[in-house]
Amino acid sequence: MPEISKNVKHGVLALGDQMVVSAGTFLTVMMVSRNCSAYEVGVFSLTWTVIAVLRTVQERLIAAPFLAFTYQPLFNRTTYRGSSIAHQLCFAGISSLIIAIIAVCSPIFGAGSYATALGLSLAVALFFNLARDQMRALSYTDFSFFRLLLLDSLVVGSQLIGLLLLSWSQRFSLISTNIILGIACIAPLCIWLRQTWSTFEINREWVGSDWIHNWNYARWLVGGRLIGIAPIVAIPWLIAYFQGEEGTGIYAVCSSLVGLSMMFVTGVNNMFQPRTVLEFQKNGVSGMLASLFSSITLMIGVLSIVSLSFWFVGDRLLATYGQSYAQYSFLAFLLSISILIVSISCLLNNGLVALNQSRAQFWSEVSHCIGAVAFAFFLIPTYGLIGAAYASIIGSTAATIVSLITLALGVLAHNQTSTLNHLPHIQAIDDVRGI
């Protein structure tokens, strides 16, 4: 009973945190859509695809290997946590610097001063949002959900207050929005560092060796995930090419609304991913599969209800962005179906994380990319935005089927190896990170 109570508490807090984060994204897009034209919403969406790509690379390159190894005895050390933070700071600094250089050099390619300012503001937003992502990743592995909920609430509250002040003073612009979204992360990051300072140590020698170790594990994750998120990045750009930036803005608004269901997907995954890894360390394949079954059952049940809500009242929900968006409720419904399907793939891949088979995840990402992008290229010119949604569903279905097959093969290979070598499962220490 105490274990069940703890899991329920963690689940509620993880979901609550993701609700706060998703609400911040939802309200930000809503404010942009209310204060800017559909064209500007499209530009905002396209520029933030750059940040989405880099955030994904950081998650797979730095956060994913930390999660996979931090519970193991050889890596349960303050220097490993310190290395993860050092890796993140280097990645964020280099990424932001590259964007800033591109922005400064953009006039050479014919861009105006507005494009330069927009690029520089994007670099500011990128650096601090990447740092915030690292804070969240370490908090999840520590199961520090309550503290993270408070810090994310502070971030989102500061962002929304800043955007409201911009709107009230009639100074709302994409440039000022990016700056607000970045600097609102500073105070919570400082609070988190002060509270966790004693839990990590940055050692120059360990930073280098840990980087090599993590890279050997994460390189397939990075490559696979870059391929996997290609539809998320490519489809808006294809829409911009075939339908114009206004079409991209409409698609972004519908994606933002449907992103509320991603709130639940991410919240459940944030709770069950470390739990699945830990269950495998403690109870082997049976514990891992039980965790996967629980998470998938919960995901399908809730997201089915969410999709039905988009079917019946999607027009009313879209009207909150502006009355002109209400006619696209069927688009939102299709996008929610795509998220429901791909969420199963995400949870199945948690089993591959537990098995330390990062390479196996590559193929589900490839199938997602090929299915979605290839069909989007042919469907968007004919069916417009609805064609983009159908392409997304096709890609999600392909990814889920491949994830199921690769997990089954991974479990089979693990069982055969265990039988041949007679190796007992490594028992995890329950009090690691206060668990």
C-alpha positions as CSV (number, residue, x, y, z in Angstrom):
1,M,0.0,0.0,0.0
2,P,2.8,2.6,0.8
3,E,4.3,1.8,-2.7
4,I,0.9,2.3,-4.4
5,S,0.3,5.5,-2.5
6,K,3.8,6.8,-3.5
7,N,3.2,6.0,-7.2
8,V,-0.2,7.7,-7.2
9,K,1.4,10.8,-5.6
10,H,4.2,10.9,-8.1
11,G,1.7,10.4,-10.9
12,V,-0.6,13.3,-9.8
13,L,2.4,15.6,-9.3
14,A,4.0,14.7,-12.7
15,L,0.7,15.2,-14.5
16,G,0.1,18.5,-12.6
17,D,3.5,19.7,-13.6
18,Q,2.9,18.9,-17.2
19,M,-0.5,20.6,-17.0
20,V,1.2,23.7,-16.0
21,V,3.8,23.5,-18.7
22,S,1.3,22.7,-21.4
23,A,-1.1,25.4,-20.2
24,G,1.8,27.9,-20.6
25,T,2.4,26.8,-24.2
26,F,-1.3,26.8,-24.9
27,L,-1.9,30.3,-23.5
28,T,1.3,31.6,-25.2
29,V,0.1,30.5,-28.6
30,M,-3.3,31.9,-27.8
31,M,-1.9,35.3,-26.9
32,V,0.2,35.3,-30.1
33,S,-2.8,34.4,-32.2
34,R,-4.9,37.2,-30.6
35,N,-2.2,39.9,-30.8
36,C,-0.7,38.9,-34.2
37,S,-1.9,38.0,-37.7
38,A,-2.2,34.4,-38.9
39,Y,1.0,35.1,-40.9
40,E,2.9,36.1,-37.8
41,V,1.6,33.1,-36.0
42,G,3.0,31.0,-38.8
43,V,6.4,32.7,-38.5
44,F,6.3,32.2,-34.8
45,S,5.6,28.5,-35.3
46,L,8.3,28.1,-37.9
47,T,11.0,29.8,-35.8
48,W,10.2,27.7,-32.8
49,T,10.6,24.5,-34.8
50,V,14.3,25.3,-34.6
51,I,14.1,25.4,-30.8
52,A,12.1,22.2,-30.8
53,V,14.8,20.4,-32.8
54,L,17.6,21.5,-30.5
55,R,15.6,20.7,-27.4
56,T,15.0,17.2,-28.7
57,V,18.7,16.7,-29.5
58,Q,19.6,17.8,-26.0
59,E,17.0,15.4,-24.5
60,R,18.4,12.4,-26.4
61,L,22.1,13.4,-26.2
62,I,22.2,14.4,-22.5
63,A,19.1,13.6,-20.5
64,A,18.4,10.1,-22.0
65,P,21.7,8.5,-21.1
66,F,21.6,10.1,-17.7
67,L,18.2,8.5,-17.1
68,A,19.4,5.1,-18.5
69,F,22.5,4.9,-16.2
70,T,22.0,7.0,-13.1
71,Y,20.4,4.3,-11.1
72,Q,23.3,1.9,-11.7
73,P,25.9,1.7,-9.0
74,L,28.9,2.9,-11.1
75,F,27.0,6.0,-12.1
76,N,25.2,6.9,-8.9
77,R,27.7,9.6,-8.1
78,T,27.8,13.4,-7.9
79,T,30.4,13.7,-10.6
80,Y,28.0,11.9,-13.1
81,R,25.3,14.5,-12.3
82,G,27.9,17.3,-12.6
83,S,29.0,16.0,-16.0
84,S,25.4,16.0,-17.2
85,I,25.1,19.7,-16.2
86,A,28.4,20.6,-17.8
87,H,27.4,18.8,-21.1
88,Q,24.1,20.7,-21.1
89,L,25.7,24.1,-20.6
90,C,28.2,23.5,-23.4
91,F,25.4,22.3,-25.7
92,A,23.1,25.3,-24.9
93,G,25.9,27.8,-25.2
94,I,27.1,26.5,-28.6
95,S,23.6,26.2,-30.0
96,S,22.6,29.7,-28.9
97,L,25.9,31.2,-30.2
98,I,25.3,29.6,-33.7
99,I,21.8,31.0,-33.9
100,A,23.1,34.5,-32.8
101,I,25.8,34.4,-35.5
102,I,23.3,33.4,-38.2
103,A,21.1,36.2,-37.1
104,V,23.9,38.8,-37.2
105,C,25.0,37.6,-40.6
106,S,21.4,37.4,-42.0
107,P,21.6,40.8,-43.8
108,I,24.3,39.4,-46.0
109,F,21.6,37.1,-47.5
110,G,19.2,39.9,-47.9
111,A,17.2,39.7,-44.6
112,G,16.2,43.0,-42.9
113,S,17.0,44.2,-39.4
114,Y,13.7,42.6,-38.1
115,A,15.0,39.1,-39.0
116,T,18.3,39.9,-37.2
117,A,16.4,41.0,-34.0
118,L,14.1,38.0,-34.2
119,G,17.0,35.6,-34.5
120,L,18.8,37.2,-31.5
121,S,15.7,37.0,-29.4
122,L,15.4,33.3,-30.4
123,A,19.0,32.7,-29.2
124,V,18.1,34.2,-25.8
125,A,14.9,32.1,-25.5
126,L,16.8,28.9,-26.6
127,F,19.6,29.1,-24.0
128,F,17.4,29.5,-21.0
129,N,14.7,27.0,-22.2
130,L,17.4,24.4,-22.8
131,A,18.7,25.0,-19.2
132,R,15.1,24.6,-17.9
133,D,14.8,21.3,-19.8
134,Q,17.9,20.0,-18.0
135,M,16.5,21.1,-14.7
136,R,13.3,19.2,-15.4
137,A,15.1,16.1,-16.6
138,L,17.2,15.8,-13.4
139,S,14.2,16.5,-11.3
140,Y,12.3,13.6,-12.9
141,T,15.1,11.2,-12.3
142,D,15.2,12.3,-8.7
143,F,11.3,11.9,-8.5
144,S,11.3,15.5,-7.2
145,F,7.9,16.2,-8.7
146,F,6.6,18.7,-6.1
147,R,9.6,21.0,-6.3
148,L,9.5,20.9,-10.1
149,L,5.8,21.7,-10.0
150,L,6.5,24.8,-8.0
151,L,9.4,25.9,-10.2
152,D,7.5,25.3,-13.4
153,S,4.6,27.3,-12.0
154,L,6.9,30.2,-11.4
155,V,8.3,30.0,-14.9
156,V,4.9,29.9,-16.6
157,G,3.4,32.5,-14.3
158,S,6.3,34.9,-15.0
159,Q,6.0,34.3,-18.8
160,L,2.2,34.9,-18.8
161,I,2.5,38.0,-16.7
162,G,5.2,39.4,-19.1
163,L,3.1,38.6,-22.1
164,L,0.0,40.2,-20.6
165,L,2.0,43.4,-19.8
166,L,3.2,43.5,-23.4
167,S,-0.4,43.1,-24.7
168,W,-1.7,45.7,-22.2
169,S,1.0,48.2,-23.2
170,Q,0.4,47.5,-26.9
171,R,4.1,46.4,-27.3
172,F,3.4,42.8,-28.2
173,S,5.7,41.4,-30.9
174,L,7.4,38.1,-31.7
175,I,10.7,39.6,-30.6
176,S,9.5,40.7,-27.2
177,T,7.6,37.4,-26.8
178,N,10.8,35.4,-27.3
179,I,12.7,37.5,-24.8
180,I,10.0,37.1,-22.2
181,L,9.9,33.3,-22.7
182,G,13.6,33.1,-22.1
183,I,14.3,35.5,-19.2
184,A,11.3,34.1,-17.2
185,C,13.3,30.9,-16.7
186,I,16.2,32.7,-14.9
187,A,14.9,33.0,-11.4
188,P,13.5,29.4,-11.1
189,L,16.9,28.1,-12.5
190,C,18.8,30.0,-9.8
191,I,16.5,28.6,-7.1
192,W,16.9,25.1,-8.3
193,L,20.7,25.4,-8.5
194,R,20.8,26.7,-4.9
195,Q,18.7,23.8,-3.6
196,T,20.6,21.1,-5.5
197,W,24.1,22.4,-5.4
198,S,25.4,19.7,-3.0
199,T,24.1,16.9,-5.3
200,F,26.5,17.4,-8.1
201,E,30.2,18.0,-8.7
202,I,31.8,19.1,-12.0
203,N,35.1,17.2,-12.4
204,R,37.0,17.9,-15.6
205,E,38.3,14.4,-16.0
206,W,34.9,12.8,-15.4
207,V,33.2,15.3,-17.8
208,G,35.3,14.0,-20.7
209,S,35.0,10.3,-19.9
210,D,31.3,10.6,-19.1
211,W,30.8,12.4,-22.4
212,I,32.4,9.5,-24.4
213,H,30.4,6.9,-22.5
214,N,27.1,8.8,-23.0
215,W,27.8,9.4,-26.7
216,N,28.3,5.8,-27.3
217,Y,24.9,5.1,-25.9
218,A,23.1,8.2,-27.2
219,R,24.3,8.6,-30.8
220,W,21.7,6.2,-32.1
221,L,19.0,8.0,-30.0
222,V,20.1,11.3,-31.4
223,G,20.1,10.2,-35.0
224,G,16.9,8.3,-34.6
225,R,15.1,11.1,-32.9
226,L,16.2,13.7,-35.4
227,I,14.7,11.5,-38.1
228,G,11.6,10.9,-35.9
229,I,10.9,14.6,-35.3
230,A,11.4,15.4,-39.0
231,P,7.7,15.3,-39.6
232,I,7.1,17.8,-36.7
233,V,9.5,20.2,-38.4
234,A,9.0,19.3,-42.0
235,I,5.2,19.3,-42.2
236,P,4.8,23.0,-41.1
237,W,7.4,24.0,-43.7
238,L,5.7,21.9,-46.4
239,I,2.4,23.7,-45.4
240,A,4.2,27.0,-45.7
241,Y,5.5,26.1,-49.1
242,F,2.1,24.8,-50.5
243,Q,-0.4,26.8,-48.4
244,G,1.6,29.9,-47.3
245,E,2.5,31.1,-43.8
246,E,-1.2,31.7,-43.0
247,G,-1.9,28.0,-43.5
248,T,1.0,27.3,-41.2
249,G,-0.5,29.6,-38.6
250,I,-3.8,27.7,-38.7
251,Y,-2.0,24.4,-38.4
252,A,0.0,25.8,-35.5
253,V,-3.2,26.9,-33.7
254,C,-4.8,23.4,-34.1
255,S,-1.5,21.8,-33.0
256,S,-1.5,24.0,-29.9
257,L,-5.0,23.0,-28.9
258,V,-4.2,19.3,-29.5
259,G,-1.0,19.9,-27.5
260,L,-3.1,19.8,-24.4
261,S,-3.4,16.1,-24.9
262,M,0.4,16.0,-25.2
263,M,0.4,17.4,-21.7
264,F,-1.0,14.1,-20.5
265,V,1.3,12.0,-22.8
266,T,4.4,13.8,-21.5
267,G,3.2,13.7,-17.9
268,V,2.6,10.0,-18.0
269,N,5.8,9.4,-19.7
270,N,7.8,11.5,-17.3
271,M,6.5,9.3,-14.5
272,F,6.6,5.9,-16.1
273,Q,9.9,6.2,-18.0
274,P,12.2,6.2,-14.9
275,R,9.7,3.8,-13.2
276,T,10.0,1.4,-16.1
277,V,13.8,1.5,-16.0
278,L,13.8,1.0,-12.2
279,E,11.3,-1.9,-12.4
280,F,13.5,-3.7,-14.8
281,Q,16.5,-3.3,-12.5
282,K,14.5,-4.6,-9.6
283,N,12.2,-7.2,-11.1
284,G,13.5,-7.9,-14.6
285,V,11.4,-8.2,-17.7
286,S,8.2,-9.0,-15.8
287,G,8.4,-5.8,-13.8
288,M,9.2,-3.8,-16.9
289,L,6.2,-5.3,-18.9
290,A,3.8,-4.6,-16.0
291,S,4.9,-1.0,-15.9
292,L,4.4,-0.7,-19.7
293,F,1.0,-2.3,-19.6
294,S,-0.2,0.1,-16.9
295,S,1.1,3.2,-18.7
296,I,-0.4,2.2,-22.1
297,T,-3.8,1.3,-20.6
298,L,-3.9,4.6,-18.9
299,M,-2.8,6.5,-22.0
300,I,-5.3,4.9,-24.3
301,G,-8.2,5.4,-21.9
302,V,-7.6,9.1,-21.3
303,L,-6.6,10.1,-24.9
304,S,-9.7,8.4,-26.4
305,I,-11.8,10.7,-24.3
306,V,-9.8,13.7,-25.3
307,S,-10.2,12.8,-29.0
308,L,-13.9,12.5,-28.6
309,S,-14.0,15.9,-27.0
310,F,-12.3,17.4,-30.1
311,W,-14.9,15.7,-32.3
312,F,-17.9,17.1,-30.4
313,V,-16.7,20.6,-29.1
314,G,-13.5,21.2,-31.1
315,D,-15.1,24.3,-32.8
316,R,-15.9,25.9,-29.5
317,L,-12.4,25.3,-28.2
318,L,-10.7,26.7,-31.3
319,A,-12.9,29.8,-31.1
320,T,-10.9,30.8,-28.0
321,Y,-8.0,31.5,-30.4
322,G,-10.2,33.6,-32.6
323,Q,-13.6,32.9,-34.3
324,S,-11.9,32.3,-37.7
325,Y,-10.2,29.2,-36.4
326,A,-13.5,27.5,-35.3
327,Q,-14.0,25.9,-38.7
328,Y,-10.9,23.6,-38.3
329,S,-12.2,21.3,-35.6
330,F,-11.9,18.2,-37.8
331,L,-8.3,19.0,-38.3
332,A,-7.8,19.1,-34.5
333,F,-9.6,15.8,-34.1
334,L,-7.3,14.1,-36.7
335,L,-4.2,15.5,-35.0
336,S,-5.4,14.2,-31.6
337,I,-5.8,10.7,-33.2
338,S,-2.2,10.9,-34.4
339,I,-1.0,11.8,-30.9
340,L,-3.0,8.9,-29.3
341,I,-1.3,6.4,-31.7
342,V,2.2,7.8,-31.4
343,S,1.9,7.9,-27.6
344,I,1.8,4.1,-27.5
345,S,5.1,4.1,-29.5
346,C,6.7,6.4,-26.9
347,L,5.7,4.2,-24.0
348,L,6.9,1.0,-25.8
349,N,10.2,2.7,-26.3
350,N,10.6,3.1,-22.6
351,G,11.0,-0.7,-22.5
352,L,13.9,-0.4,-24.9
353,V,15.5,2.3,-22.7
354,A,15.3,-0.1,-19.8
355,L,16.9,-2.8,-21.9
356,N,19.7,-0.4,-22.9
357,Q,18.9,-1.0,-26.5
358,S,19.0,2.5,-27.8
359,R,19.8,1.4,-31.4
360,A,16.5,-0.5,-31.6
361,Q,14.5,2.8,-31.2
362,F,16.1,4.1,-34.4
363,W,13.8,2.0,-36.6
364,S,10.6,3.3,-35.1
365,E,11.8,6.9,-35.7
366,V,12.7,6.1,-39.3
367,S,9.3,4.6,-40.0
368,H,7.6,7.6,-38.5
369,C,9.6,10.0,-40.6
370,I,9.2,8.1,-43.9
371,G,5.5,7.5,-43.3
372,A,4.6,11.1,-42.3
373,V,6.9,13.1,-44.5
374,A,6.5,11.1,-47.7
375,F,2.7,11.1,-47.5
376,A,2.6,14.8,-46.5
377,F,4.5,15.6,-49.6
378,F,1.8,14.0,-51.7
379,L,-1.3,14.7,-49.6
380,I,-0.8,18.4,-48.7
381,P,-1.0,19.7,-52.3
382,T,-4.3,17.8,-52.9
383,Y,-6.0,17.9,-49.5
384,G,-4.4,20.8,-47.8
385,L,-4.2,20.9,-44.0
386,I,-6.4,17.8,-43.7
387,G,-3.8,15.9,-45.8
388,A,-1.1,17.0,-43.4
389,A,-3.1,15.4,-40.5
390,Y,-3.7,12.2,-42.4
391,A,0.1,12.0,-43.1
392,S,0.7,12.4,-39.4
393,I,-1.6,9.5,-38.6
394,I,0.1,7.3,-41.1
395,G,3.6,8.1,-39.6
396,S,2.3,7.5,-36.0
397,T,0.8,4.1,-37.0
398,A,4.0,3.0,-38.6
399,A,6.1,4.0,-35.6
400,T,3.9,2.2,-33.2
401,I,3.9,-1.0,-35.2
402,V,7.7,-1.0,-35.5
403,S,8.1,-0.1,-31.7
404,L,6.0,-3.2,-30.8
405,I,8.1,-5.5,-33.0
406,T,11.5,-4.2,-31.8
407,L,10.5,-4.4,-28.1
408,A,9.3,-8.0,-28.6
409,L,12.6,-8.8,-30.3
410,G,14.5,-7.0,-27.5
411,V,12.8,-8.9,-24.8
412,L,13.4,-12.2,-26.6
413,A,17.1,-11.4,-27.0
414,H,17.5,-10.4,-23.4
415,N,15.8,-13.6,-22.2
416,Q,18.1,-15.7,-24.4
417,T,21.2,-14.0,-23.1
418,S,20.1,-14.3,-19.5
419,T,19.5,-18.0,-19.9
420,L,22.8,-18.6,-21.5
421,N,24.9,-16.6,-19.1
422,H,22.8,-17.3,-16.0
423,L,23.2,-13.7,-14.9
424,P,21.0,-12.5,-12.1
425,H,19.3,-9.1,-12.4
426,I,21.1,-6.3,-10.7
427,Q,19.0,-5.2,-7.7
428,A,18.4,-1.5,-7.5
429,I,18.9,0.3,-4.3
430,D,15.5,1.6,-3.2
431,D,16.8,4.7,-1.4
432,V,18.6,6.0,-4.5
433,R,17.6,9.6,-4.9
434,G,15.2,9.2,-2.0
435,I,13.0,6.6,-3.8
